[in-house]
Amino acid sequence: MKLRSGRTYEREEIPIENHLIWLARHDRLMTSNLKMKMTLIQCDVCPICQSASETTTHVIKDCSWAYQEWVDWALSTDLGKMENPDWDLTFRTSIRHIWTWRNKAVHNNQSMPLFSHVQLIKKQVLEILDAMTRTSIKQKQEVLLERKFPRQGWVKLNMDGSATGCPGWVGGVGFFRND
């Protein structure tokens, strides 16, 4: 299965999705088919739809459940209305969520309505895009530190220290200043 031509790790900002796409491109997602090849199980039937061998392609697009995810995504009312959609990010996020929900359904007996999935994917894509396009980065501000003299007639002790564990070695240094 070829998910994308070229390098997988072109988008450095979402490592988990890059890793998942790499696993899918190299047919290394831990599907029932791969588990059977590794002799971990004896049957490679999809645990969700119970109708075909669970391969990487099957999990991502051919399983009736995954297929319905893609149909619901495509038919959702505001699909084409997203401002500046990043389809690559949307595709990768969708695959990650399909794989995550498949694992929750298979291993934890958890499920949620398909409509919720589509809304969650859209929300996360918009959050990621917002985080990637933020320009309000704080500028460096150089602050000069200085030791202040003590008040008239007083002596001041300036000190610093560190410790390696508790209990452990302790070190410190200090100096006295007067007016």
PyMOL commands that set and color helices and strands:
alter all, ss='L'
color gray80, all
select helices_A, chain A and resi 15-25+32-37+56-62+64-75+79-81+87-108+114-133
alter helices_A, ss='H'
color red, helices_A
select strands_A, chain A and resi 155-164+169-178
alter strands_A, ss='S'
color yellow, strands_A
deselect
rebuild
show_as cartoon
